[in-house]
């Protein structure tokens, strides 16, 4: 992959590099740094029992006061506890935990570290005391040695080793930074610069990111350090958005493009003729933190077609983003500006739906912006003095306005969307024991 990216470029001009990736991915290494099993991703919901167990031992209130997180499927302690119980031989060999981009940077440089947002989102690190939670580690049967020093995204952590440099075709001793959580790097690349800015990230999972100038976590959402010193990001992260659309396309409309599905859905009126979807097909993280929630279609009739379902899926994600906005507004936060980025932002219909549900315009950045890759490359340039944070340039490509005729419909259906989960949430756990 690196060779393909560099093809046709003068690699001798490279001065630094960095990696962005999903956080908090959990990679288990043995003493030599070899991964022991496939990684556990941030939306992995297997540790339901362990979440409840840790919640009973260390309350959500206690964890929130320490880390700004609560017990949920995102934090890593329940997953580690699951590994200890279900894969004890793997647990016994584990010498070091890392995230996705820390692992790749280790492969490049041989240096161990934990990037600060992996540490924070792990739910095992106190950002005020800058210390790991000894009480939880003791219960998990771990020593602090399973973690490496915590580093900031723009810090240089090492250099590309000569052997790796030859295989990649890059200069030896090339400085490598700690790198960034992909959603934070994408926020940087999208133009978020000041408190009150927000970005909607339409990737495989969905992110809602809001800039703050102080560490002020919200229980329903996550919080991260921004890639700009002195700022923070309130982070809403939904388990599946783009992945949900790809699942539907591949299972029910194979061979059909996303553009074709959008074209069909444009002929369907807003509200999909009374069809409402809960997009909780992998459980849900923010803002409900319910790993046992299920994807749900309400109002389905024989008159509905696949185009109705497709439109209802697009609308469901928009409702979920509105839920995040309301969580912030209920606490007195005001969103001054909305950006939309990532692959889903290419869909004109989806942008129009989201703008209409939020009742606010959405700004799409230029196609020259490569999201998290652009963001982490900018950080690498900062690290070696090529430029400063204030030099970041982002161009707005277009603005998508709400459709006045859709707003009233979406207000009504959003209320139904919220009520459906409240009425069904106690039934979802019972479905877990009903598998054939």
N, C-alpha and C positions, 0 to 999 in steps of 0.2 A: 504493500500500500504506500509506504513512504517513497519507494522508488518511483511509483506512478505519479505521485504528486510532484516530485522533483524533476520529472522528465522534461527536458528542454530548458531547464534553468541552470544558472551558474551556481553550483552548490558551494563554491569557494567563498561566495559572498554571504553565506549564512553566518550569523553572529550569536544566535541563541535559539533555543526551542523549548516548547512546553507541551503538555498533554492535558486535554480536558476529558472528563468522563462522568458517568453517572455516580451519584452519591446518595446514600452510603452503601455502595456495593461492598460485600464482605468476601474477601479473598483470604484463604487460610494457607500459610506457608510452613514448610518444614524448616529445619535448621539451616539448610543450604539455600533457602529461598525458592524452592520448587513448590508450585501450587499442589495442594493435596486433594482437591475435589473441585468440581465446577463452582463458580462463585454463586452467592445468594444475592439476588437483585433487590433493589429498594422496594419493589412491589410484591415481594414474596410474602405470602400470608399463611405459611404452614404453622407458625408458632402461636396459634390461638391460645392453647392451654398455658403456654409459658408466659404470654402477655398477662393473662389473668393472675397467674401465680406471683409474678413480680409486682403487679399492682397491689396485691394483698400484702406483700411484704414491705414494699417501698411505695407509698401512695403516689398518685398522680400529683398531688399537691407538693409533696417532698421533691419529686423529680423535677417538676416545673420550677420550683424555687432554686434548685441547683443548676439546671441546664437550660431552662426555657422549653423543654420538651415534656410530653406525657407519654405513658406507655402505649405503644401502637405498633403496627406492622412495619413501620419505617425504621425505628431504632434497632440496634443490633444485638442488645443483650438477650432478648427472647430467642433470636436465631442461634446465638452461641449456646444458649441453654438447650435448645432443640438438638444441635449437633452433639453436645455432650451426652445426651440421652439416647439418641438414635444412631449415632455414628461414633461410639466411644473410641474406636481405634484411630479415627481421624483426629478427634479432639486431643488424644494423648500425644500425637506427633506434632501438633501445632506449636510453632515457636513464635509466630508473628502474624498479626492480622493487618490487612491493608485494604484500601479501596482500589478501584479500577485504575485510575491514573497514577496512583502511588506505585502500583505493581509494575506498570509499564515504564515508569521513570526508574524504578529499581532495575529493571532489565537493561535500560540504557546506561545507567551510571553505577549500579551496585550499591547505591545509597538508600538506606531505610529512613522513612519519615512518615508522619501523618499530616496531610494537609489540613488546615485549621477547620474547614467546613466538614470534612469527614469526621474529625474529632467532635465537633459540635453536634452534628446530626446523628452521631452514633448514640447519643443519650448517655454516654459514659464519661463525659468530660465537662468539668465546671469551667466556663469561660471567664468567670471573674477571678477565681482562685488559680486558674490555669493548671488544674490538677485532675487526674482521673479519679473516679468515684470509688474509693477503696472499699466501701461497704458492699457495693454491687459486685465488684471484682472478687471479693472474698466469697460471696455466695456462688458466683460462677466457677470458683476454683481456679482463678487466674492470678498471675502476678503482673505488675505493671510492665515487666520486661516484654510482654507480648505487644506492646505499643512502642513506637519510636518517637523521637522528638517532634513536636508540633511546629509546622512551618507555615508561613504566609504564602499566598499564591505566587507573588512576584519574587520571592526569595530564590536565589540560585542555590540548589541543593547538591549539585555535582556536575560532572562533565561526562560526555559520551565516551565510553571506553574505546580504545583503538580497534579492538576486534569488532565491536558493534558498528563503529564508524565505517569500517571497510565494507561490512555487509549491507549497510544502508546507503552508502555513497555520500556520506556527510563528513565534514572535517572532524578529525580527532580532537578531543579536548573541547568540543563545542559545549558551552555552558547550557545547563538544563534547569529550568525553574520548577518550583513545586507544582505548578499547574493549578487547575481550577475545576470546581464542580461545573458540569456543562451548562446547567440552567443559569448559574451566576455569570459565567463567561458570555452566554448568549444575551443576558440582560445588559452587560457592559457594551456588547456589540450593537445592541438595539438602540442605544442612545440614552438609557437611564442615567441621569446625572445628578438629580437633586431630589430631596424629600418631596413626596407627593406624586412622583412619576410611577407608573405601573406598566408591566408588560404581561401580555397573555402569550404563552408559548405553546403552540399547537404541534407538539411532537408525538412520539409514541405514547408517552404519558403527557398529561397536561400540567403546566405550571402557571401559577399566578404570582407575580413578584412585585413587591411594593417597597419603595426606598424609604428608609428612616435614617435620622441622624443620631439615634441613641439605641442602646440595647434594651428594647421594650417588647418582649415576646407576648404573643397572644395564644391562649391555651388551645384554641381550635386549629391553629396553623403552626408552621415551623418558622424558625428564624435562622438566618445565616449572616456571616460577615460578608460584606460586599467586596468585590475586587478593587474597590476604590477605598483607600485608607480613611477611616473615620465614619464610614457609612455602613448601614446594615440593610438586610433584605428580609421583609416578612414574606414567607414562602408558603404558598398553597400548592400542594402537589397531589394530583388525582392519579389513581392507579392506572387508568387507561383512557385514552382519548383517540389518538390516531391508531393505536393497536386495535381498538374496538371497531373502527371503520374498516381496517384491513381484514379483520376476522370476518365481518359481514360480507365484504366483497369476495374473499376467497372461498367462503363456505356456501354462499347463496347466489353470487353472481360472478363465478370464475370466468376469466377472460374479458371482463368488463373493466374499463378504466375508471378512475375516480372522476374524471371529467364527464364521462358518460352518465355516471350515477348522479352527479350534480345536475346535469342537464335534465334528466328525468324528474328529479326532485323539484326543480324550478317550476314545473307545471303543477305541482301540488301546493295548495294554499297554506299559508302560515298556520302552524298548529297541527299539520298533518291530519286534518279532519278528526280531531279528538283523540289522537294517539300520543301518549306520553310515555317516555322511556326513562328509567333510572339507570345511569351508565355505570353501575357498580358490578361489572362483570368479573373483576378480580378483587371483590371486596372494595372498600374505599378507605383512603387515608383522610386527607383534609376535605371538608371541615368536620366530618362525622366520626372519623376514626373507628370504623366498623369493619374488621376483616371478614366478618360473616355476612355482610350485606350481599345481595345478589342483583344481577341485571334483571330488570323487570319491565315488561311491556303492559301498559294499562290502556284499555279502550280499543283493543284490536277487534276488528270485525271482518266479515267476508268481503267487504267492499274495499278493504285496504290492500295495497300492492307492495312490492318491494320498494318502490319509489317512496311510498308513504313512510315505510320503516327507515329508509335512508335519511329522509328529511327529519324524522323524529329523533334519530341518533345525533344529527348535527345540532338540533335544538336542545337535546338533553345535555350535551357538553356546555352549551351556552347557559342553560339554567344553573349548571354546577358552578360556572364562573360567577354568575350573579350571586349565588350563595356566598362565595368568598368575599365579594364586594360588600355584601350586607354585614358580614361578620366584622369587617373593618369599620364600616360606617357606624355600626352600633357602638363602637368604642371611640367615636369622635374623629376618626381619620377621614380625610377628604382626598379623593384621587383627582389630581389636577389634569393628568394626561395619560391616555391609554395607547400603548404600542402593541402590535401583534407581529409575531415572528414564527419562524420554523415552517416545515413543509405544509402544514395545514393552512397557513396564511396565503397560500397560492389560490385557495378556493374563494372566488368572489362571493358565492352563495353563503358559505360558512361565515365569512367576514360580515356580510350584511345581516345574517341571523344574529350573530353575537352582538353587533352594534345595536340592533333593535331590542334585544333582550336586556342589554345593559343601559340602553337609552343614552348612549354616548358615542361620539365618533371614535374610530380606530385608525391609528396611523401605521402604515406599512413602510418599513425601511427599504432602501434600494436593494435590488437583487445582487449588487456587488458585495453586500454584507454576507459573510459566510457563517454567521451565527457564532457558536461557541469556539470554532476554529479561529475565527477572526479575533474574538475576545482574548483567547489565550496567546495568540501571536502578538497582540498588542502588549500584553503583560510581559512577554519575553523581551520586547523592545524597550519597555520601561526599565527592566532589570539591568540592561547593559547600556542604558543612557542614550538610546536613540531618540527618545521623545519622553514627554511627561504626560500624566493623566489628562491634563487639560487640553492636550493636542488631539484627542480622539475626535474624528470627524465622522458624522453619520448623516446621511441624506434621507429625507422622507420621500418615498416614491409616490404614495397616494393616500388619500383619506377616504374611509368608508363611513358614510353617514347612516344613522338609523332610518328605517322606513316608517314614516308616521302612521301608515295604515296597519303596520304589524304590531306596534307597541302595545295597544290595548289588548290584543289577543294574547300576546306573550305575558302580559301582567297576570291575566286570569289563569293561564296554564302553569305559570311558575308557581302560583299558590297551590295548585293541585299537585304539582311535582313535589313540593315540600311536604304536603300532607300525606302523600302516598307512602313515603319512607316512614313517617311517624306511625302510620297505621300498620305497617308490615314488619317493622324492625324486630319485633319480638318473635315473629314466625321464622325468620331467616335461620336462626341457630338450629331449629328443629329439622330443617332441610338437610343439614349436614349429616344426620344419621339415617337419611332416607336413600342413600346411594345403593343401587342394586349390586 
